[in-house]
Amino acid sequence: MATIEKYRSEIEKAKAKIGELQKKVRDLEQKIAEEENLEIVRMVKAVKMDRGELSAFLKAYASGEITLPEGDYSGDTEETEDEE
């Protein structure tokens, strides 16, 4: 019987650890979303369009009235250098 209780104890410890890791994953996913949102805000501010212009641009792009040229839109080279 002691062996069974030992296994049950190990299961409870493992479940607790799983719960902690799941919380950590959720927290990290939230941090990623926040950083992505900040990056989007920085990019929008860099364009220097007012709200009306930005809204019109996004609507035109969404409707297919305008298209962007092929290329890499991953961001500034300065930001890329900072990340490395």
C-alpha positions, 0 to 999 in steps of 0.5 A, spaced: 500 500 500 505 504 501 507 504 494 500 506 491 500 512 496 507 514 493 505 513 486 499 518 488 503 523 491 507 523 485 501 524 481 499 530 485 506 533 484 506 532 477 499 535 476 501 541 480 507 542 476 503 541 470 498 547 472 504 551 474 507 550 467 500 551 463 500 558 467 507 560 465 505 558 458 499 563 458 503 568 461 508 568 456 503 568 450 500 574 453 507 577 453 508 576 446 501 579 444 502 585 448 509 586 444 506 584 438 501 590 439 506 595 441 510 593 435 504 595 431 503 601 434 510 603 433 509 602 426 503 605 425 506 611 429 512 611 424 507 612 418 505 619 420 498 618 418 492 621 421 486 617 423 482 619 417 488 617 412 490 611 416 483 608 416 482 610 409 488 606 407 486 600 411 479 600 408 482 601 401 487 595 402 482 590 405 477 591 399 483 590 394 483 597 391 490 597 393 496 592 394 503 592 397 509 590 392 512 584 394 517 584 399 519 583 406 515 587 411 518 585 418 520 592 420 526 597 420 533 594 419 535 598 426 530 594 430 533 588 427 540 589 429 538 591 436 534 584 436 541 580 434 
